Amino acid sequence: MSDSVNKPYHYNTGNIECIDAIKNSMSLVEFKGYLKGNAIKYLWRYDKKHQTRQGTAEDLKKAVWYIEKLYEVINND
């Protein structure tokens, strides 16, 4: 079963994960902004996009994923 939050199959090409390609294409400041923006996006729409509890929970999990990734990047900076 695919993990649509932590390891979405459609975000990988071979051994390259999309988030890593994005990170490598940006400065550290830009990447942190990208992560923050995506967290805000998922928080903004979690109660508007989905009519199901599962969809709402998935958007909130995605927001948490981006926040945790931002925390990881800041702590490794």
FENBELUR-V862698 format. One record per residue. N is the residue number from 1. RES is the residue in one letter. SS is DSSP state (H for helix, E for strand, L for the rest). OMEGA is omega in whole degrees, 0 to 359 (* if undefined). BURIAL is + if it has 9 or more other ideal C-beta (glycine too) atoms within 8 Angstrom, else -. Layout:
# FENBELUR-V862698
N/RES/SS/OMEGA/BURIAL ; N/RES/SS/OMEGA/BURIAL
This chain:
# FENBELUR-V862698
1/M/L/182/- ; 2/S/L/176/- ; 3/D/E/187/- ; 4/S/L/179/- ; 5/V/L/186/- ; 6/N/L/182/- ; 7/K/E/179/- ; 8/P/L/185/+ ; 9/Y/H/183/- ; 10/H/H/178/- ; 11/Y/H/181/- ; 12/N/E/172/+ ; 13/T/E/185/- ; 14/G/L/180/- ; 15/N/L/183/- ; 16/I/E/176/- ; 17/E/E/185/- ; 18/C/H/182/+ ; 19/I/H/179/- ; 20/D/H/177/- ; 21/A/H/178/+ ; 22/I/H/180/+ ; 23/K/H/182/- ; 24/N/H/179/- ; 25/S/L/186/- ; 26/M/L/169/+ ; 27/S/L/179/- ; 28/L/H/179/- ; 29/V/H/179/- ; 30/E/H/182/- ; 31/F/H/177/+ ; 32/K/H/177/+ ; 33/G/H/177/- ; 34/Y/H/180/+ ; 35/L/H/179/+ ; 36/K/H/180/+ ; 37/G/H/179/- ; 38/N/H/176/+ ; 39/A/H/179/+ ; 40/I/H/180/- ; 41/K/H/183/- ; 42/Y/H/175/+ ; 43/L/H/182/+ ; 44/W/H/189/- ; 45/R/H/188/+ ; 46/Y/L/182/+ ; 47/D/L/181/- ; 48/K/L/188/- ; 49/K/L/189/- ; 50/H/L/174/+ ; 51/Q/L/182/- ; 52/T/L/177/- ; 53/R/H/180/- ; 54/Q/H/180/- ; 55/G/H/178/+ ; 56/T/H/180/+ ; 57/A/H/181/- ; 58/E/H/178/+ ; 59/D/H/178/+ ; 60/L/H/177/+ ; 61/K/H/178/+ ; 62/K/H/177/+ ; 63/A/H/179/+ ; 64/V/H/180/- ; 65/W/H/180/+ ; 66/Y/H/177/+ ; 67/I/H/178/+ ; 68/E/H/178/- ; 69/K/H/177/+ ; 70/L/H/177/+ ; 71/Y/H/178/- ; 72/E/H/181/- ; 73/V/H/180/+ ; 74/I/H/181/- ; 75/N/H/178/- ; 76/N/L/182/- ; 77/D/L/*/-
